[in-house]
Amino acid sequence: MAVAKDQIRQIIAQNNLNSVADVYALLKDSFKDILQELMEAELDASLGYQKNQKGDVQTDNKRNGHSKKNLRSQYGEFTIDVLSIMYS
């Protein structure tokens, strides 16, 4: 997934990136956010509905809260919310 140069320039301007440290901070925050969204999308797919959108979906399985977990990556350590499922 390539990003166009004009998109990169826009990201630089919007985030006031002036140093390598600023870039690493943005990458760390973005990595955390993307990982969190991927985990939530996986849960939505597993349950068959999005959060607060159960509607007419027939399932006994449901979201069962979340817990905070610390992760270490090449961008440093950060905390994410790990969502859990209650299976019937």
LINKAJO-V85345 format. One record per residue. N is the residue number from 1. PSI is psi in whole degrees, -180 to 180 (none if undefined). OMEGA is omega as a letter, one per 40 degrees, with the letter a starting at -180 (none if undefined). Layout:
BEGIN
((N/PSI/OMEGA) (N/PSI/OMEGA))
END
This chain:
BEGIN
((1/97/a) (2/148/i) (3/132/a) (4/152/a) (5/-38/i) (6/-32/i) (7/-40/i) (8/-44/i) (9/-38/i) (10/-42/i) (11/-43/i) (12/-47/a) (13/-45/a) (14/-30/a) (15/5/i) (16/50/a) (17/118/a) (18/-8/a) (19/169/i) (20/-37/i) (21/-39/i) (22/-40/i) (23/-46/i) (24/-40/i) (25/-42/i) (26/-43/i) (27/-42/i) (28/-49/i) (29/-41/a) (30/-42/i) (31/-46/i) (32/-48/a) (33/-42/i) (34/-44/i) (35/-43/i) (36/-45/i) (37/-39/i) (38/-42/i) (39/-40/i) (40/-38/i) (41/-39/i) (42/-41/i) (43/-44/i) (44/-45/a) (45/-40/a) (46/-40/a) (47/-26/a) (48/10/i) (49/157/i) (50/162/i) (51/132/i) (52/20/a) (53/30/a) (54/-42/i) (55/-126/a) (56/10/a) (57/127/a) (58/101/i) (59/144/i) (60/-12/i) (61/141/a) (62/164/i) (63/143/a) (64/45/i) (65/-166/a) (66/164/i) (67/154/i) (68/136/i) (69/140/i) (70/133/i) (71/146/i) (72/134/i) (73/-179/i) (74/-15/i) (75/4/a) (76/-169/a) (77/141/i) (78/166/a) (79/135/i) (80/162/i) (81/118/i) (82/120/a) (83/147/a) (84/160/a) (85/140/i) (86/115/i) (87/140/i) (88/none/none))
END
